[in-house]
Amino acid sequence: MNRESDLYPPLKAWLEGQGYEVKAEVGDCDVLARRGDEPPVVVELKLTFSLALVMQGVARQALFEHVYLAVPVSKQRGWKLRYRDIVRLCRRLGLGLVAVGADGTVEAHLDPGPYAPRRNTKKAGRLLREFDRRVGDPNVGGVTGVKRMTAYRQDALRCAEFLRREGVSKASFVAKGTGVARAADLMRADHYGWFGRVERGVYELTPKGVEGLQEFAEELAMLAAG
């Protein structure tokens, strides 16, 4: 499909198949459909899902409750990657989403409706715990491609520095000396490769751990000062 107008015939047929009377370009509406005394249905057309299409749909919501956004079915990888986000955005805005196939088939992926978000309290709790545990503000918002400094990494640095200073130690001693209650679990999991198990409950700093302390020397200094 090369033009927005190519979307209209299959959409018109699809709506008429459901008993609607359909007319195009009624005022600012690309497509307006009515079925008896039911609320009108508006469909806005674009060749790609874009901010312009979303804004168009939101503007029509000031006129009518049931508004759909219609785009061609895309074979491009980007559509597949963005599909869940597109549906989530439309649902949040109360907009419907319709996809038109090259063969003229029409599929409603989402119907318009009021949005009542379900809070992910478990994930929200994890984020708040991370906020409370993290010392200072070591990261820069918007930066990508760099290692993030998390509360977990800060705790690992404390444990690694203790082992560098004290040598091979029991996990209980590391926990007591650093104030990191999860020191035993952290060193056992060894996500960064910094801790070597000497025997049960006893750990040493690995060469990779020494490198980690050097890499995050500034953060370590900040933790020590705090």
BAKOL-817254 format. One line per field, with one value per atom (N, C-alpha, C): residue in three letters; x, y, z; residue number from 1. Coordinates in steps of 0.02 Angstrom, whole numbers, plus 50000, padded with zeros to 5 digits. Each point is the difference from the previous one (the first is absolute). Layout:
residues N
res = [Ala,...]
x = [X,...]
y = [Y,...]
z = [Z,...]
n = [NUM,...]
This chain:
residues 226
res = [Met,Met,Met,Asn,Asn,Asn,Arg,Arg,Arg,Glu,Glu,Glu,Ser,Ser,Ser,Asp,Asp,Asp,Leu,Leu,Leu,Tyr,Tyr,Tyr,Pro,Pro,Pro,Pro,Pro,Pro,Leu,Leu,Leu,Lys,Lys,Lys,Ala,Ala,Ala,Trp,Trp,Trp,Leu,Leu,Leu,Glu,Glu,Glu,Gly,Gly,Gly,Gln,Gln,Gln,Gly,Gly,Gly,Tyr,Tyr,Tyr,Glu,Glu,Glu,Val,Val,Val,Lys,Lys,Lys,Ala,Ala,Ala,Glu,Glu,Glu,Val,Val,Val,Gly,Gly,Gly,Asp,Asp,Asp,Cys,Cys,Cys,Asp,Asp,Asp,Val,Val,Val,Leu,Leu,Leu,Ala,Ala,Ala,Arg,Arg,Arg,Arg,Arg,Arg,Gly,Gly,Gly,Asp,Asp,Asp,Glu,Glu,Glu,Pro,Pro,Pro,Pro,Pro,Pro,Val,Val,Val,Val,Val,Val,Val,Val,Val,Glu,Glu,Glu,Leu,Leu,Leu,Lys,Lys,Lys,Leu,Leu,Leu,Thr,Thr,Thr,Phe,Phe,Phe,Ser,Ser,Ser,Leu,Leu,Leu,Ala,Ala,Ala,Leu,Leu,Leu,Val,Val,Val,Met,Met,Met,Gln,Gln,Gln,Gly,Gly,Gly,Val,Val,Val,Ala,Ala,Ala,Arg,Arg,Arg,Gln,Gln,Gln,Ala,Ala,Ala,Leu,Leu,Leu,Phe,Phe,Phe,Glu,Glu,Glu,His,His,His,Val,Val,Val,Tyr,Tyr,Tyr,Leu,Leu,Leu,Ala,Ala,Ala,Val,Val,Val,Pro,Pro,Pro,Val,Val,Val,Ser,Ser,Ser,Lys,Lys,Lys,Gln,Gln,Gln,Arg,Arg,Arg,Gly,Gly,Gly,Trp,Trp,Trp,Lys,Lys,Lys,Leu,Leu,Leu,Arg,Arg,Arg,Tyr,Tyr,Tyr,Arg,Arg,Arg,Asp,Asp,Asp,Ile,Ile,Ile,Val,Val,Val,Arg,Arg,Arg,Leu,Leu,Leu,Cys,Cys,Cys,Arg,Arg,Arg,Arg,Arg,Arg,Leu,Leu,Leu,Gly,Gly,Gly,Leu,Leu,Leu,Gly,Gly,Gly,Leu,Leu,Leu,Val,Val,Val,Ala,Ala,Ala,Val,Val,Val,Gly,Gly,Gly,Ala,Ala,Ala,Asp,Asp,Asp,Gly,Gly,Gly,Thr,Thr,Thr,Val,Val,Val,Glu,Glu,Glu,Ala,Ala,Ala,His,His,His,Leu,Leu,Leu,Asp,Asp,Asp,Pro,Pro,Pro,Gly,Gly,Gly,Pro,Pro,Pro,Tyr,Tyr,Tyr,Ala,Ala,Ala,Pro,Pro,Pro,Arg,Arg,Arg,Arg,Arg,Arg,Asn,Asn,Asn,Thr,Thr,Thr,Lys,Lys,Lys,Lys,Lys,Lys,Ala,Ala,Ala,Gly,Gly,Gly,Arg,Arg,Arg,Leu,Leu,Leu,Leu,Leu,Leu,Arg,Arg,Arg,Glu,Glu,Glu,Phe,Phe,Phe,Asp,Asp,Asp,Arg,Arg,Arg,Arg,Arg,Arg,Val,Val,Val,Gly,Gly,Gly,Asp,Asp,Asp,Pro,Pro,Pro,Asn,Asn,Asn,Val,Val,Val,Gly,Gly,Gly,Gly,Gly,Gly,Val,Val,Val,Thr,Thr,Thr,Gly,Gly,Gly,Val,Val,Val,Lys,Lys,Lys,Arg,Arg,Arg,Met,Met,Met,Thr,Thr,Thr,Ala,Ala,Ala,Tyr,Tyr,Tyr,Arg,Arg,Arg,Gln,Gln,Gln,Asp,Asp,Asp,Ala,Ala,Ala,Leu,Leu,Leu,Arg,Arg,Arg,Cys,Cys,Cys,Ala,Ala,Ala,Glu,Glu,Glu,Phe,Phe,Phe,Leu,Leu,Leu,Arg,Arg,Arg,Arg,Arg,Arg,Glu,Glu,Glu,Gly,Gly,Gly,Val,Val,Val,Ser,Ser,Ser,Lys,Lys,Lys,Ala,Ala,Ala,Ser,Ser,Ser,Phe,Phe,Phe,Val,Val,Val,Ala,Ala,Ala,Lys,Lys,Lys,Gly,Gly,Gly,Thr,Thr,Thr,Gly,Gly,Gly,Val,Val,Val,Ala,Ala,Ala,Arg,Arg,Arg,Ala,Ala,Ala,Ala,Ala,Ala,Asp,Asp,Asp,Leu,Leu,Leu,Met,Met,Met,Arg,Arg,Arg,Ala,Ala,Ala,Asp,Asp,Asp,His,His,His,Tyr,Tyr,Tyr,Gly,Gly,Gly,Trp,Trp,Trp,Phe,Phe,Phe,Gly,Gly,Gly,Arg,Arg,Arg,Val,Val,Val,Glu,Glu,Glu,Arg,Arg,Arg,Gly,Gly,Gly,Val,Val,Val,Tyr,Tyr,Tyr,Glu,Glu,Glu,Leu,Leu,Leu,Thr,Thr,Thr,Pro,Pro,Pro,Lys,Lys,Lys,Gly,Gly,Gly,Val,Val,Val,Glu,Glu,Glu,Gly,Gly,Gly,Leu,Leu,Leu,Gln,Gln,Gln,Glu,Glu,Glu,Phe,Phe,Phe,Ala,Ala,Ala,Glu,Glu,Glu,Glu,Glu,Glu,Leu,Leu,Leu,Ala,Ala,Ala,Met,Met,Met,Leu,Leu,Leu,Ala,Ala,Ala,Ala,Ala,Ala,Gly,Gly,Gly]
x = [50042,49958,50044,49989,50042,49967,49933,49964,49951,49986,49952,49931,49985,49935,49994,50057,49997,49971,50002,49974,49923,49973,49928,49955,50008,49953,49995,50056,49992,49970,50016,49971,49925,49980,49929,49962,50029,49968,49996,50053,50002,49946,49993,49950,49929,49991,49935,49979,50049,49986,49974,50012,49975,49936,49973,49937,50005,50060,50008,49987,49975,50000,50064,50038,50068,50006,50030,50014,50070,50034,50069,50002,50053,50014,49939,49975,49945,50032,50003,50035,50073,50026,50070,50010,49948,50005,50016,50051,50015,49942,49974,49945,49951,49937,49948,49948,49982,49953,49946,49938,49944,49960,49974,49959,49942,49942,49941,50010,49980,50005,50064,50045,50063,50045,50048,50048,50038,50016,50037,50070,50030,50068,50041,50058,50046,50062,50026,50062,50047,50060,50050,50053,50021,50043,50070,50050,50069,50037,50052,50038,50049,50015,50043,49972,50015,49980,50048,49974,50042,49967,50040,49973,49944,50008,49948,49934,50002,49939,49969,50042,49976,49966,50032,49972,49934,49996,49938,49945,50016,49951,49977,50047,49984,49954,50014,49958,49928,49993,49932,49962,50037,49968,49963,50016,49964,49930,49990,49935,49960,50034,49966,50041,49965,50031,50039,49974,50030,50043,50065,50047,50052,50008,50051,50055,50060,50056,50011,50007,50008,50065,50038,50064,50005,50042,50010,50038,49988,50041,50071,50048,50069,50040,50039,50044,50069,50008,50065,50010,50062,50017,49981,50003,49984,49930,49951,49931,49996,50034,49998,50032,50055,50034,49959,49962,49962,49928,49978,49929,49972,50033,49975,49997,50050,50000,49944,49987,49947,49933,49988,49936,49993,50055,49998,49983,50031,49987,49927,49975,49931,49951,50014,49956,50000,50058,50004,49961,50000,49965,49927,49979,49931,49985,50052,49991,49999,49962,50001,50055,50019,50053,49977,50003,49980,50057,50013,50052,49969,50021,49974,50053,49983,50047,50002,50054,50008,49946,49973,49947,49930,49998,49935,49968,50033,49973,50010,49953,50003,49995,50043,49999,50003,49953,50000,50044,50056,50046,49980,49962,49979,49939,49950,49940,50008,49969,50004,49966,50025,49969,50036,49969,50032,50059,50052,50061,50003,50006,50008,50065,50055,50065,50004,50032,50014,50070,50005,50066,50041,50062,50047,50035,49965,50026,50065,50008,50062,50060,49993,50055,50012,49946,50006,50038,49985,50035,50074,50018,50072,50035,49966,50030,50010,49951,50006,50054,50006,50054,50068,50004,50063,50016,49950,50010,50025,49969,50019,50069,50019,50064,50059,49986,50055,50028,50065,50033,50015,49977,50013,49963,50023,49970,50057,50027,50060,49989,49938,49988,49977,50004,49976,49940,49943,49939,50008,49974,50001,50061,50051,50062,49991,50021,49996,50069,50006,50064,50052,49980,50047,49970,50043,49978,49965,49941,49964,50025,50002,50018,49936,49991,49940,50019,49950,50012,50035,49983,50031,50075,50017,50071,50037,49966,50031,50016,49953,50012,50057,50003,50054,50068,50001,50062,50022,49953,50017,50031,49969,50025,50069,50009,50064,50055,49985,50050,50018,49952,50014,50049,49988,50044,50069,50004,50066,50038,49964,50033,50016,49954,50007,50024,49996,50019,49943,50015,49949,49960,49933,49958,49936,49972,49934,49947,49949,49946,49970,49995,49970,50043,50066,50045,49992,49993,49991,49936,49947,49935,50006,50033,50006,50045,50054,50048,49977,49954,49978,49929,49963,49930,49955,50027,49961,49969,49937,49968,49997,49996,49995,50068,50054,50067,50009,49976,50008,49966,49937,49963,50033,50022,50031,50064,50044,50063,49989,49949,49985,49975,49958,49974,50055,50043,50058,49983,49954,49978,50055,50048,50052,50066,50004,50062,50054,49978,50048,50020,49960,50010,50015,50052,50018,49985,49968,49983,50060,50026,50057,49975,49950,49965,49931,49960,49931,49999,49967,49992,50061,50053,50063,50017,50018,50011,50064,50025,50058,49985,50040,49992,50035,49967,50030,50035,50043,50031,49949,49944,49947,49971,49999,49976,50047,50065,50049,49988,49987,49985,49937,49950,49938,50011,50040,50015,50036,50044,50035,49952,49956,49952,49953,49979,49952,50032,50062,50037,49965,49973,49967,49938,49961,49940,50019,50053,50022,50020,50035,50021,49938,49950,49939,49965,49999,49969,50037,50066,50041,49988,49993,49990,49930,49952,49931,49988]
y = [49940,50060,50062,50044,50058,50065,49999,50060,49984,50051,49990,49980,50026,49984,49926,49965,49928,49961,50030,49967,50004,50049,50013,49945,49975,49949,49938,49970,49942,50018,50059,50021,50012,50030,50013,49933,49953,49934,49964,50006,49968,50027,50065,50032,49986,50003,49985,49928,49956,49930,49990,50051,49998,50042,50022,50036,50075,50027,50073,50033,50061,50044,50042,50002,50029,50057,50055,50056,50027,50022,50025,50076,50025,50072,50041,49982,50038,50049,50064,50048,49981,49997,49982,49924,49962,49927,49966,49958,49962,49954,49965,49953,50008,50005,50003,49947,49960,49945,50002,49981,49998,49936,49974,49940,50010,50016,50012,50056,49988,50051,49993,49956,49990,50061,50009,50055,49995,50056,49999,49972,49976,49974,50042,50023,50038,49958,50002,49966,50050,50008,50044,49957,50022,49959,50030,49956,50019,49939,50012,49944,49970,50038,49974,50024,49962,50022,50054,50059,50057,50044,50047,50048,50041,50016,50038,49963,49934,49960,49999,49992,49999,50066,50056,50065,50010,49973,50004,49963,49940,49960,50033,50029,50034,50060,50035,50058,49978,49942,49976,49978,49981,49980,50058,50060,50058,50004,49961,50000,49937,49943,49936,49952,49954,49955,49944,49973,49941,50020,50003,50021,49945,49982,49950,50034,49974,50018,49941,50015,49947,50008,49946,50000,49935,49998,49938,49950,49936,49948,50008,50006,50010,49936,49987,49942,50018,50064,50022,49977,49989,49976,50050,50065,50052,49994,49982,49992,49945,49944,49944,50019,50038,50020,50050,50042,50053,49980,49943,49983,50004,49969,50000,50070,50041,50069,50040,49987,50035,49984,49935,49980,50029,49999,50027,50075,50036,50072,50013,49964,50009,49984,49946,49981,50055,50027,50051,50063,50014,50060,49987,49937,49983,49996,49993,49997,49928,49987,49934,49997,49939,49991,49948,50019,49957,49993,49939,49988,49974,50028,49982,49962,49939,49960,50018,49980,50014,49966,49946,49963,50027,50055,50030,49976,49954,49978,50054,50004,50050,49964,50018,49968,50054,49996,50046,49971,50032,49976,50026,50054,50029,50043,49992,50042,50059,50056,50059,49984,50032,49989,50038,50012,50035,49959,50036,49966,50002,49942,49995,49962,50035,49967,49953,49943,49953,50013,50021,50017,49938,50001,49946,50016,49984,50019,49964,49939,49962,50035,50019,50034,50069,50035,50066,49995,49947,49990,49989,49962,49988,50066,50042,50064,50045,50001,50042,49974,49933,49972,50018,49996,50019,50073,50043,50071,50011,49966,50010,49973,49944,49968,50034,50029,50029,50061,50004,50057,50053,50061,50055,49992,50035,49999,49990,49939,49988,49997,49995,49994,50066,50005,50058,49980,50032,49983,50007,49951,50003,49971,49983,49972,49926,49976,49929,49973,49934,49969,50001,50016,50000,49957,49975,49959,50044,49980,50038,49982,50051,49988,49988,49939,49982,49991,49994,49987,49932,49952,49934,50006,50039,50008,50037,50049,50035,49952,49955,49951,49953,49981,49956,50035,50064,50039,50002,50008,50000,49933,49947,49933,49988,50021,49991,50040,50060,50042,49969,49972,49967,49942,49959,49943,50023,50056,50026,50023,50029,50027,49945,49953,49951,49931,49988,49935,49950,49937,49947,50006,49999,50012,49959,49987,49969,50052,49974,50045,50039,49968,50034,50059,49993,50056,50057,49981,50051,50039,49963,50033,50048,49978,50042,50060,49989,50054,50052,49980,50047,50027,49965,50019,49975,49956,49972,49934,50002,49941,49942,50014,49947,49979,50014,49986,49926,49954,49928,49982,50021,49985,50033,50061,50038,49967,49980,49969,49930,49965,49933,50004,50049,50009,50023,50044,50024,50020,50046,50022,50034,50031,50037,49962,49942,49961,50028,50036,50033,49956,49948,49963,49926,49976,49930,49962,49942,49961,49957,50012,49962,49935,50006,49944,50025,49956,50020,50061,50054,50060,50044,49983,50038,50022,50064,50027,50041,50006,50041,50044,50052,50045,49971,49998,49974,50056,49982,50052,50045,49971,50040,50048,49980,50044,50059,49988,50055,50049,49973,50044,50041,49967,50035,50058,49990,50053,50058,49984,50053,50037,49962,50030,50048,49981,50041,50034,50022,50031,50063,50040,50062,49986,49950,49982,49971,49961,49972,50054,50051,50056,50037,50007,50033,49960,49934,49957,50005,50001,50005,50066,50053,50066,50007,49963,50005,49961]
z = [50000,50000,50000,49951,49991,50023,50006,50019,50057,50041,50053,49972,49941,49970,49983,49994,49986,50059,50059,50060,50003,49965,50009,49974,49939,49975,50046,50021,50045,50067,50027,50063,49994,49945,49988,49995,49962,49993,50067,50040,50066,50046,50001,50043,49974,49935,49972,50013,50002,50015,50071,50042,50069,50009,49943,50002,50006,49991,50004,49933,50003,49943,50004,49946,50003,49949,50023,49955,50015,49948,50006,50001,50033,50001,50022,50058,50031,50049,49981,50041,50005,50062,50011,50004,49999,50008,49933,49999,49939,49983,50050,49990,50059,49984,50051,49984,50050,49989,50054,49979,50048,49990,50056,49998,50048,49970,50040,50050,50062,50052,50042,49977,50037,49992,50045,49994,49934,49969,49937,50010,49945,50000,49951,50023,49959,49987,49939,49983,49967,50028,49972,49965,49940,49958,49993,50001,49985,49974,49960,49971,50050,50053,50054,50066,50052,50067,50023,50014,50015,50053,50024,50049,49968,49936,49966,50000,49990,50001,50070,50050,50069,50018,49981,50015,49963,49940,49961,50037,50024,50036,50064,50037,50063,49986,49946,49983,49985,49967,49984,50063,50052,50062,50033,49980,50025,49969,49946,49965,50014,49997,50006,50045,50031,50048,49967,49944,49969,49940,50011,49948,49988,49937,49980,49961,50006,49957,49952,49936,49950,49962,49996,49963,49961,49948,49963,50043,49988,50032,49972,50044,49979,50004,49947,50000,50028,50014,50026,50072,50016,50067,50054,49982,50049,50028,49957,50022,50053,49987,50047,50067,49996,50061,50040,49965,50035,50014,49976,50003,50071,50048,50069,50028,49984,50025,49967,49935,49965,50031,50012,50030,50070,50038,50068,50000,49953,49995,49981,49950,49979,50057,50036,50056,50053,50014,50051,49980,49935,49977,49984,50005,49985,49927,49957,49928,49976,49947,49969,49948,49980,49950,49949,49936,49945,49951,49977,49950,49936,49944,49934,49961,49978,49963,49926,49967,49929,49959,50026,49965,50016,50038,50015,50064,50035,50064,50053,50046,50053,50067,50045,50067,50054,50046,50057,50055,50013,50052,50069,50002,50064,49989,50043,49997,50047,49983,50045,50067,50052,50065,50053,50057,50055,50026,50020,50024,50076,50031,50072,50013,50011,50006,50060,49988,50055,50024,50061,50027,50012,49977,50013,50066,50055,50066,50017,49974,50014,49969,49936,49966,50030,50016,50031,50066,50038,50063,49991,49948,49986,49983,49961,49981,50061,50045,50059,50047,50005,50042,49970,49934,49967,50014,49997,50013,50071,50048,50070,50016,49968,50015,49965,49942,49961,50035,50006,50032,49948,50013,49954,49934,49949,49933,49950,49995,49960,49925,49977,49928,49970,49933,49964,49959,50010,49965,49924,49963,49927,49968,50038,49972,49988,49942,49983,49985,50000,49982,50055,50061,50056,50056,50043,50056,50051,50020,50051,50069,50042,50069,50039,50022,50038,50073,50043,50071,50007,49957,50002,49985,49948,49983,50055,50031,50056,50057,50015,50053,49981,49936,49977,50007,49986,50007,50073,50046,50071,50021,49976,50017,49970,49937,49966,50034,50020,50034,50068,50034,50064,49989,49949,49986,49978,49964,49980,50061,50047,50060,50051,50009,50054,49975,49935,49975,50005,49992,50002,50065,49993,50059,49996,50058,50004,49978,49971,49976,50058,50058,50058,50021,49994,50017,49950,49937,49947,50013,50016,50013,50058,50054,50059,49987,49962,49988,49950,49956,49948,50013,50042,50009,49945,49956,49946,50024,50020,50028,49952,49935,49950,49972,50036,49976,49980,50042,49985,49935,49992,49938,49940,50009,49946,49976,50045,49981,49972,50026,49975,49927,49986,49932,49953,50023,49962,49929,49993,49933,49960,50034,49965,49993,50032,49998,50046,50051,50045,50060,50015,50062,49986,50031,49993,50065,49994,50060,50020,50058,50026,50032,50040,50029,50019,50027,50015,50046,49975,50039,50004,49963,50003,49929,49991,49933,49996,49938,49986,49940,49991,49944,49939,49944,49938,49963,49951,49958,49966,49981,49970,50051,50063,50053,50009,49994,50005,49944,49939,49943,50012,50031,50014,50048,50051,50048,49966,49952,49963,49954,49968,49953,50035,50061,50036,50060,49992,50055,50026,49954,50021,50041,49977,50037,50069,50002,50064,50048,49975,50042,50027,49958,50022,50054,49992,50051,50066,49995,50061,50036,49961,50029,50029,49970,50023,50063]
n = [1,1,1,2,2,2,3,3,3,4,4,4,5,5,5,6,6,6,7,7,7,8,8,8,9,9,9,10,10,10,11,11,11,12,12,12,13,13,13,14,14,14,15,15,15,16,16,16,17,17,17,18,18,18,19,19,19,20,20,20,21,21,21,22,22,22,23,23,23,24,24,24,25,25,25,26,26,26,27,27,27,28,28,28,29,29,29,30,30,30,31,31,31,32,32,32,33,33,33,34,34,34,35,35,35,36,36,36,37,37,37,38,38,38,39,39,39,40,40,40,41,41,41,42,42,42,43,43,43,44,44,44,45,45,45,46,46,46,47,47,47,48,48,48,49,49,49,50,50,50,51,51,51,52,52,52,53,53,53,54,54,54,55,55,55,56,56,56,57,57,57,58,58,58,59,59,59,60,60,60,61,61,61,62,62,62,63,63,63,64,64,64,65,65,65,66,66,66,67,67,67,68,68,68,69,69,69,70,70,70,71,71,71,72,72,72,73,73,73,74,74,74,75,75,75,76,76,76,77,77,77,78,78,78,79,79,79,80,80,80,81,81,81,82,82,82,83,83,83,84,84,84,85,85,85,86,86,86,87,87,87,88,88,88,89,89,89,90,90,90,91,91,91,92,92,92,93,93,93,94,94,94,95,95,95,96,96,96,97,97,97,98,98,98,99,99,99,100,100,100,101,101,101,102,102,102,103,103,103,104,104,104,105,105,105,106,106,106,107,107,107,108,108,108,109,109,109,110,110,110,111,111,111,112,112,112,113,113,113,114,114,114,115,115,115,116,116,116,117,117,117,118,118,118,119,119,119,120,120,120,121,121,121,122,122,122,123,123,123,124,124,124,125,125,125,126,126,126,127,127,127,128,128,128,129,129,129,130,130,130,131,131,131,132,132,132,133,133,133,134,134,134,135,135,135,136,136,136,137,137,137,138,138,138,139,139,139,140,140,140,141,141,141,142,142,142,143,143,143,144,144,144,145,145,145,146,146,146,147,147,147,148,148,148,149,149,149,150,150,150,151,151,151,152,152,152,153,153,153,154,154,154,155,155,155,156,156,156,157,157,157,158,158,158,159,159,159,160,160,160,161,161,161,162,162,162,163,163,163,164,164,164,165,165,165,166,166,166,167,167,167,168,168,168,169,169,169,170,170,170,171,171,171,172,172,172,173,173,173,174,174,174,175,175,175,176,176,176,177,177,177,178,178,178,179,179,179,180,180,180,181,181,181,182,182,182,183,183,183,184,184,184,185,185,185,186,186,186,187,187,187,188,188,188,189,189,189,190,190,190,191,191,191,192,192,192,193,193,193,194,194,194,195,195,195,196,196,196,197,197,197,198,198,198,199,199,199,200,200,200,201,201,201,202,202,202,203,203,203,204,204,204,205,205,205,206,206,206,207,207,207,208,208,208,209,209,209,210,210,210,211,211,211,212,212,212,213,213,213,214,214,214,215,215,215,216,216,216,217,217,217,218,218,218,219,219,219,220,220,220,221,221,221,222,222,222,223,223,223,224,224,224,225,225,225,226,226,226]
